[in-house]
Amino acid sequence: MEYTYPEYLYDFECEASACSDTCCVGWNVMIDPVSMKKYKKYPGFFGNRLRNSIDWEREAFEQYNGRCAFLSEENLCDIYKEAGEDMLCKTCTRYPRHYEEYENLREISLSLSCPAAARMVLGFREKLTFRNEYRETPEEEYEQFDFFLFTKLNEIRDYFYQVIQNREQPVAYRMALLLSTAHDLQKRIDREQLHEVDDLLNRYGKPGFQKTAGKKFADFQNQGVKKRIQRWKLWQKLYRLEVLRPRWREYLMEQEHRLYEELSQEAYEKAWEEFEASGQDRALEYEQLLMYYIFSDLCGAVYDGDLFSKVKLAVVHTMLIQELNLAVWLSREKEFSLEDQVELVHRYSRETEHSDPNREAMECMAAEDEAFCLEKLLLGILG
């Protein structure tokens, strides 16, 4: 089986007790069937503790005051300490690595919900590349897996990587181009005209195409359309989601008040201009965010055929993080560091990426909500 992963994957190191927001607090840690069997048979006093600290119906570790039953006062794992790494369940062994499964292929990313992983992803300053590794495992055959569509999605994703990493263009233009081309490509997928994808990608990949598109986006900007209202409408969608961590909703409301109530339209635009000019590294952080979302999610369209919604969500997540950046920058007297970004992004990721209902809600909004239509999103990006 082939494995694909970002080049920095094996550089990740858990911060253990030094972690600012341990993954053993606030989440239900689900246990895989193989580990459940091992825990049932483990001998001695620690075996008794294992069996008494598992919710056998839910197949999850018990929690006490929101903490995993095996998280020590020093924020270290007692299972690891007492029984060794081999006794960790699959959830604990893998996190923050996230696996997407395709026929004879596994794609591995680092979840932004982990502060250490977020620091690695957001702090990466080079143009990200991916590595492939083959491991001896039995061949798989998925029922109804459209390998031809999957091949085209990979080609599309490679093109999107080029767009995202074109540092000659502002991030806003890159996001606008992602949306525009995904919209065109979705039409071919819907009409089952995948043979036209190659022609489109060849046209998009010609020298000067992105430059020409950039000029069109600049003309769009010069029309004087304001992006504030469109971004505020997207912000409102976050309140539809299940709240997973204490104070998240209050945090959103505080930042919303700072951006959309305290600031006039003119003051908002001025703040955005000053904010964008104040930190060039943030453009690199937004680039890495877009790479993260496109790598992690886009090829999932092989299962539902909805490429466009995957791209819309990648762009919208980045836009909302930009808005949070602006709000925090204002609250910190116009200071904003990589550590501020790590703190903000990992909290955002925990709320939006680790709840199946929230992911489904976001996907539904991307597919059906008017605020996510192409024109409205372009207004929110280019206004």
C-alpha positions as CSV (number, residue, x, y, z in Angstrom):
1,M,0.0,0.0,0.0
2,E,1.2,3.5,-0.8
3,Y,1.3,6.3,1.9
4,T,1.5,10.0,1.1
5,Y,2.3,12.6,3.6
6,P,3.8,16.1,4.0
7,E,7.6,16.3,4.1
8,Y,7.6,17.3,7.8
9,L,5.4,14.5,9.1
10,Y,8.2,12.5,10.8
11,D,9.7,15.6,12.4
12,F,6.7,15.9,14.7
13,E,7.3,15.4,18.4
14,C,4.6,15.3,21.1
15,E,5.2,18.0,23.7
16,A,3.8,15.7,26.4
17,S,3.5,17.5,29.8
18,A,4.7,20.7,28.3
19,C,1.7,20.9,25.9
20,S,-0.4,24.0,26.3
21,D,-3.6,22.2,25.5
22,T,-3.3,18.4,26.0
23,C,-5.3,16.1,23.8
24,C,-6.3,14.1,26.8
25,V,-8.6,16.8,28.2
26,G,-12.0,17.7,26.8
27,W,-12.4,14.8,24.3
28,N,-13.8,11.3,24.5
29,V,-10.9,9.0,23.6
30,M,-12.4,6.1,21.7
31,I,-10.8,2.7,21.9
32,D,-10.4,0.4,18.9
33,P,-11.5,-3.3,19.1
34,V,-8.0,-4.7,19.2
35,S,-7.0,-2.5,22.1
36,M,-10.3,-3.4,23.9
37,K,-9.3,-7.0,23.8
38,K,-5.8,-6.3,25.1
39,Y,-7.2,-4.2,28.0
40,K,-9.6,-7.0,29.0
41,K,-6.6,-9.4,29.4
42,Y,-4.0,-7.2,30.9
43,P,-2.9,-8.7,34.2
44,G,-2.3,-7.4,37.7
45,F,-3.3,-4.2,39.6
46,F,-2.9,-2.0,36.5
47,G,-5.1,-4.4,34.5
48,N,-7.8,-3.9,37.1
49,R,-7.4,-0.2,36.8
50,L,-7.8,-0.4,33.1
51,R,-11.0,-2.4,33.2
52,N,-12.5,-0.1,35.8
53,S,-11.6,3.0,33.9
54,I,-13.3,2.1,30.6
55,D,-16.8,2.7,29.5
56,W,-17.3,-0.7,27.9
57,E,-20.6,0.3,26.2
58,R,-19.3,3.4,24.5
59,E,-15.8,1.8,24.1
60,A,-14.1,4.9,25.5
61,F,-11.9,5.8,28.5
62,E,-13.8,7.3,31.4
63,Q,-13.2,10.9,32.2
64,Y,-13.0,12.8,35.5
65,N,-13.5,16.5,35.3
66,G,-13.0,16.4,31.6
67,R,-9.7,14.6,31.9
68,C,-8.9,11.1,30.6
69,A,-8.8,8.6,33.5
70,F,-5.2,7.8,32.7
71,L,-3.9,11.4,32.5
72,S,-1.7,12.0,35.5
73,E,-1.3,15.2,37.5
74,E,1.9,15.8,35.5
75,N,-0.2,15.6,32.3
76,L,1.5,12.3,31.3
77,C,-0.2,9.1,30.2
78,D,-0.2,6.4,32.9
79,I,-0.8,3.7,30.3
80,Y,2.4,4.7,28.5
81,K,4.2,4.8,31.8
82,E,2.9,1.6,33.3
83,A,2.3,-0.7,30.3
84,G,4.4,0.8,27.5
85,E,3.8,2.3,24.1
86,D,2.4,-0.9,22.6
87,M,-0.6,-0.7,24.9
88,L,-1.8,2.6,23.7
89,C,-5.0,2.5,21.6
90,K,-5.0,3.5,18.0
91,T,-6.5,6.9,18.7
92,C,-3.6,7.8,21.1
93,T,-1.0,6.2,18.9
94,R,-2.1,8.1,15.8
95,Y,-3.1,11.5,17.0
96,P,-2.4,14.2,15.8
97,R,-1.8,12.2,12.6
98,H,-5.0,12.1,10.5
99,Y,-5.6,9.4,7.9
100,E,-7.7,9.6,4.8
101,E,-8.3,6.2,3.2
102,Y,-8.5,5.4,-0.4
103,E,-8.2,2.1,-2.4
104,N,-4.5,1.0,-1.8
105,L,-3.6,4.5,-0.6
106,R,-3.4,6.2,2.8
107,E,-2.9,10.0,3.0
108,I,-1.5,11.2,6.4
109,S,-1.7,14.8,7.6
110,L,-1.0,16.5,11.0
111,S,-4.1,17.8,12.6
112,L,-4.1,21.6,13.4
113,S,-6.0,20.9,16.6
114,C,-2.7,19.9,18.2
115,P,-0.7,23.0,19.2
116,A,2.7,21.3,18.4
117,A,1.4,20.2,15.0
118,A,-0.1,23.6,14.3
119,R,3.2,25.2,15.1
120,M,4.9,22.9,12.7
121,V,2.4,23.4,9.9
122,L,2.0,27.2,10.2
123,G,5.7,27.8,10.9
124,F,6.8,26.0,7.7
125,R,8.3,28.7,5.4
126,E,9.3,26.6,2.3
127,K,6.9,25.5,-0.4
128,L,5.5,22.3,0.9
129,T,6.1,19.1,-0.9
130,F,4.8,15.6,-0.3
131,R,6.5,12.2,0.0
132,N,5.4,8.8,-1.0
133,E,6.2,5.5,0.8
134,Y,5.3,2.0,-0.1
135,R,4.6,-0.6,2.6
136,E,3.9,-4.3,2.2
137,T,0.2,-4.7,3.0
138,P,-2.6,-6.8,1.4
139,E,-4.1,-5.2,-1.8
140,E,-7.5,-3.6,-1.3
141,E,-10.5,-3.4,-3.6
142,Y,-13.2,-1.0,-2.7
143,E,-16.7,-1.4,-4.1
144,Q,-17.8,1.5,-6.3
145,F,-14.5,3.3,-6.1
146,D,-14.2,5.5,-9.2
147,F,-10.4,5.2,-9.9
148,F,-10.7,7.4,-13.0
149,L,-12.3,10.2,-11.0
150,F,-9.7,9.8,-8.2
151,T,-6.9,10.1,-10.8
152,K,-8.4,13.4,-12.1
153,L,-8.9,14.7,-8.6
154,N,-5.2,14.1,-7.9
155,E,-4.3,16.0,-11.1
156,I,-6.6,18.8,-10.1
157,R,-5.1,18.9,-6.6
158,D,-1.6,19.1,-8.0
159,Y,-2.7,22.2,-10.1
160,F,-4.2,23.7,-6.9
161,Y,-0.9,23.3,-5.1
162,Q,0.7,25.4,-7.9
163,V,-1.9,28.1,-7.5
164,I,-1.6,28.2,-3.7
165,Q,2.2,28.3,-3.8
166,N,2.4,31.1,-6.4
167,R,3.9,33.7,-4.1
168,E,4.0,36.3,-6.9
169,Q,0.2,36.6,-6.4
170,P,-1.5,38.0,-3.2
171,V,-3.2,35.3,-1.1
172,A,-6.6,36.8,-2.0
173,Y,-6.0,36.2,-5.7
174,R,-4.9,32.7,-5.1
175,M,-8.1,31.9,-3.1
176,A,-10.2,33.6,-5.8
177,L,-8.5,31.5,-8.5
178,L,-9.0,28.3,-6.5
179,L,-12.8,29.0,-6.3
180,S,-13.2,30.0,-9.9
181,T,-11.4,27.0,-11.4
182,A,-13.1,24.6,-9.0
183,H,-16.4,26.0,-10.1
184,D,-15.5,25.3,-13.7
185,L,-14.2,21.8,-13.0
186,Q,-17.3,20.9,-10.9
187,K,-19.4,21.4,-14.0
188,R,-17.4,18.8,-15.9
189,I,-17.7,16.4,-13.0
190,D,-21.5,16.9,-12.8
191,R,-21.8,16.3,-16.5
192,E,-19.5,13.3,-16.3
193,Q,-17.2,14.9,-18.8
194,L,-14.0,14.0,-17.0
195,H,-12.2,13.8,-20.3
196,E,-12.4,17.7,-20.5
197,V,-10.5,18.1,-17.2
198,D,-7.2,17.6,-18.9
199,D,-8.0,20.4,-21.4
200,L,-9.0,22.7,-18.7
201,L,-5.9,22.1,-16.6
202,N,-3.7,22.6,-19.6
203,R,-5.4,25.9,-20.2
204,Y,-5.1,26.9,-16.6
205,G,-1.5,25.8,-16.5
206,K,-0.3,27.9,-19.4
207,P,2.3,30.6,-18.7
208,G,0.6,33.9,-17.8
209,F,-2.9,32.4,-17.0
210,Q,-2.6,33.1,-13.3
211,K,-1.2,36.6,-14.1
212,T,-4.2,37.3,-16.4
213,A,-6.6,36.0,-13.8
214,G,-4.9,38.3,-11.2
215,K,-5.6,41.3,-13.4
216,K,-9.2,40.4,-13.6
217,F,-9.4,40.1,-9.8
218,A,-7.7,43.5,-9.5
219,D,-10.3,45.0,-11.7
220,F,-13.0,43.4,-9.5
221,Q,-11.4,44.9,-6.4
222,N,-11.3,48.3,-8.0
223,Q,-15.1,48.3,-8.4
224,G,-15.2,49.3,-4.7
225,V,-17.2,46.3,-3.4
226,K,-16.9,45.9,0.3
227,K,-16.0,42.5,1.8
228,R,-17.0,43.2,5.4
229,I,-20.6,42.2,5.1
230,Q,-19.9,38.9,3.3
231,R,-17.3,37.9,5.8
232,W,-19.6,38.8,8.7
233,K,-22.3,36.5,7.1
234,L,-19.8,33.6,7.0
235,W,-18.9,34.3,10.6
236,Q,-22.6,33.9,11.6
237,K,-22.5,30.4,10.3
238,L,-20.1,29.4,13.1
239,Y,-22.9,29.9,15.6
240,R,-24.8,27.0,14.0
241,L,-22.1,24.5,15.1
242,E,-22.0,22.4,18.2
243,V,-19.7,24.0,20.8
244,L,-17.1,21.5,22.0
245,R,-14.9,23.6,24.3
246,P,-15.8,26.0,27.2
247,R,-15.9,29.7,26.2
248,W,-15.6,29.1,22.5
249,R,-19.0,30.8,21.7
250,E,-18.1,33.7,24.1
251,Y,-14.7,34.0,22.4
252,L,-16.4,34.3,19.0
253,M,-18.9,36.9,20.3
254,E,-16.1,39.0,21.7
255,Q,-14.2,39.0,18.5
256,E,-17.3,39.6,16.5
257,H,-18.2,42.6,18.6
258,R,-14.6,44.0,18.1
259,L,-14.8,43.6,14.3
260,Y,-18.3,44.3,13.3
261,E,-19.8,46.5,16.0
262,E,-17.0,48.6,17.4
263,L,-15.5,49.3,13.9
264,S,-17.3,51.3,11.2
265,Q,-17.0,50.2,7.6
266,E,-14.3,52.7,7.0
267,A,-12.4,51.8,10.2
268,Y,-12.6,48.1,9.3
269,E,-11.1,48.6,5.8
270,K,-8.3,50.8,7.3
271,A,-7.6,48.1,9.9
272,W,-7.4,45.4,7.2
273,E,-5.0,47.4,5.1
274,E,-2.7,48.1,8.1
275,F,-3.0,44.5,9.3
276,E,-2.0,43.1,5.9
277,A,0.9,45.4,5.7
278,S,2.1,44.6,9.2
279,G,3.2,41.0,8.7
280,Q,4.4,39.3,5.6
281,D,4.8,35.9,7.4
282,R,1.1,35.7,7.7
283,A,0.8,35.2,3.9
284,L,3.0,32.1,4.3
285,E,0.7,30.9,7.1
286,Y,-2.4,31.3,5.0
287,E,-0.6,29.5,2.2
288,Q,0.1,26.6,4.6
289,L,-3.5,26.6,5.7
290,L,-4.8,26.3,2.2
291,M,-2.3,23.5,1.5
292,Y,-3.4,21.7,4.6
293,Y,-7.1,21.8,3.8
294,I,-6.7,21.0,0.1
295,F,-4.4,18.0,0.8
296,S,-6.6,16.7,3.6
297,D,-10.0,17.0,2.1
298,L,-10.1,17.5,-1.7
299,C,-9.7,13.9,-2.8
300,G,-12.6,12.9,-0.6
301,A,-14.7,14.1,-3.5
302,V,-14.2,10.7,-5.0
303,Y,-16.9,9.5,-2.6
304,D,-19.5,12.3,-3.2
305,G,-18.4,14.0,-6.4
306,D,-18.5,17.4,-4.7
307,L,-15.1,19.0,-5.5
308,F,-16.4,22.5,-5.3
309,S,-17.7,22.3,-1.7
310,K,-14.3,21.0,-0.6
311,V,-12.5,24.0,-2.2
312,K,-15.1,26.4,-0.8
313,L,-14.5,25.1,2.7
314,A,-10.7,25.4,2.4
315,V,-11.2,29.0,1.4
316,V,-13.8,29.8,4.0
317,H,-11.9,28.3,6.9
318,T,-8.9,30.4,5.8
319,M,-11.1,33.5,5.5
320,L,-12.5,33.0,9.0
321,I,-9.1,32.5,10.5
322,Q,-8.0,35.7,8.8
323,E,-10.9,37.5,10.5
324,L,-10.0,36.1,13.9
325,N,-6.4,37.2,13.2
326,L,-7.5,40.7,12.6
327,A,-9.6,40.7,15.8
328,V,-6.8,39.4,17.9
329,W,-4.3,41.8,16.3
330,L,-6.6,44.7,17.3
331,S,-7.0,43.4,20.9
332,R,-3.2,43.0,21.3
333,E,-2.6,46.6,20.3
334,K,-1.6,45.6,16.8
335,E,0.8,42.8,17.7
336,F,0.4,39.3,16.4
337,S,3.0,36.5,16.6
338,L,3.2,32.9,15.4
339,E,2.3,31.7,18.8
340,D,-0.9,33.8,18.7
341,Q,-1.6,32.1,15.3
342,V,-1.0,28.7,16.8
343,E,-3.3,29.3,19.7
344,L,-6.1,30.6,17.5
345,V,-5.8,28.0,14.8
346,H,-5.7,25.0,17.1
347,R,-8.8,26.2,18.9
348,Y,-10.6,26.8,15.7
349,S,-9.6,23.4,14.4
350,R,-10.8,21.6,17.6
351,E,-14.2,23.1,17.1
352,T,-14.6,22.6,13.3
353,E,-12.7,19.4,12.5
354,H,-13.3,17.0,15.4
355,S,-17.0,16.8,15.5
356,D,-18.8,14.8,12.9
357,P,-22.0,16.9,13.3
358,N,-20.0,20.1,12.8
359,R,-18.2,18.7,9.7
360,E,-21.5,17.6,8.2
361,A,-23.0,21.0,9.0
362,M,-20.2,22.8,7.3
363,E,-20.3,20.6,4.3
364,C,-24.1,21.1,4.0
365,M,-23.7,24.9,4.2
366,A,-20.9,24.8,1.6
367,A,-23.2,22.9,-0.8
368,E,-26.5,24.7,-0.2
369,D,-26.2,28.0,1.7
370,E,-26.3,31.2,-0.4
371,A,-23.5,32.8,1.6
372,F,-21.2,30.1,0.1
373,C,-22.1,30.8,-3.5
374,L,-19.2,31.7,-5.8
375,E,-20.2,35.4,-6.2
376,K,-20.6,36.0,-2.5
377,L,-17.3,34.3,-1.7
378,L,-15.4,36.3,-4.3
379,L,-16.9,39.5,-2.9
380,G,-15.7,38.4,0.6
381,I,-12.2,37.8,-0.7
382,L,-11.7,40.6,-3.2
383,G,-13.8,43.4,-1.7
